[in-house]
């Protein structure tokens, strides 16, 4: 209980910090709004003279556009870029001396970032929903909501593990920002955070399903849209759990090796 | 000639800085190239399910996307210094620029030259040439001329917008993120403007002239612009330039040194 309160306090601190840096926060949300608006218009234009596109009805594709904006704010919003910085500047030493688990500390910090973005994203989506009078494809059963929330939670944790591991590159190089930029782009595009992955040719879809990214956005949204059958849902959850176990082991290994290599430069 | 020599020196210094961080620079360059490839794949995936997007074929839609990239990359290549304007002002370098025997705008714009953009500009230019050959009726001197004229006009508007951002930073010593608002807004020009509804199209033409900047070159080359649009383009770039130059003068006249 005491431990929970400690990390709850970290969450609260970073929540306040996120809101204190209003310009950066507003900028980030503005960017998300522009992406969502342009994609809304793009898909609306594609469905102007037809009732469906690549198996998606107009309400389904617009639900996908709004849903992916929401998931970007939960799954991709992260402060793990600070991990590499803290290692390179020697600030990690401070955390190592404190009675905190760095992994849980950074996860609490990430949750704070995700929650502020999530609330903002809900407001933006509601605004656009009212302005454009969008008809959405709401799930027909409550079980869909439960499965969707579960898939999003696992996706969020999967992406956190991946980002934590990438942040740990800071143990070996002070130039990890470039590779992180590259990886973030690849992850976003192959996660379905810009378009549904099933509009791609089948052979590309088959290759992508062996990577973690489709289970971050595309899979949860497929559940929400009730497009995935029971077989696909079981496969998707199995893949998410296997990836979480695999990434946890890798993250642990990278952390152990990296911290053994840590020299506290700049501290 | 003197200005070219200064630019060359600043560019070499920037290149050396980037070369001293090969992993980071390589990651950014690859990221930019991947982003380009992914969007082309996205467009191709869309056109697997339809034959046209708001009246445009795959090649024509790709021309809009690549033109957006060309303007964006050229603006970053030539006006990259503006991205660091706040730190230039905050660290006192702006005072130092003021006493140098070079034009202040030139010095600020070229303070940094991002050579990674050359790496992305080459494939974009190659793809644009390829599309000119591939799209029927586009491989003419007339189309190429119109495209070039509107591209230059777009660059002038991009310059005006960058200058306005720089002026705002000099005036307020804040607004770190303003340039990113511009970067985000111009992404609306990635797709043909006809996908947007009329009020947004009008705003993109007359209020913040994103469409004039990134969509008009492709529209002109494809023969989808009237002579009236040429007038609008010249008017908008002229007005943008006059407004941002006036704002720059206003801001620099009120600059009283910050840190030195």
Interface residues (C-beta under 8 A of the other chain):
Chain A: X23 X24 X27 X30 X31 X34 X35 X37 X38 X41 X42 X44 X45 X46 X48 X50 X53 X54 X173 X175 X176 X177 X178 X179 X180 X181 X182 X184 X185 X186 X189 X194 X195 X199 X200 X201
Chain B: X21 X22 X23 X24 X25 X26 X27 X28 X29 X30 X31 X34 X35 X38 X41 X42 X45 X46 X48 X49 X50 X53 X54 X176 X177 X180 X181 X184 X185 X187 X188 X190 X191 X194 X195 X196 X197 X200
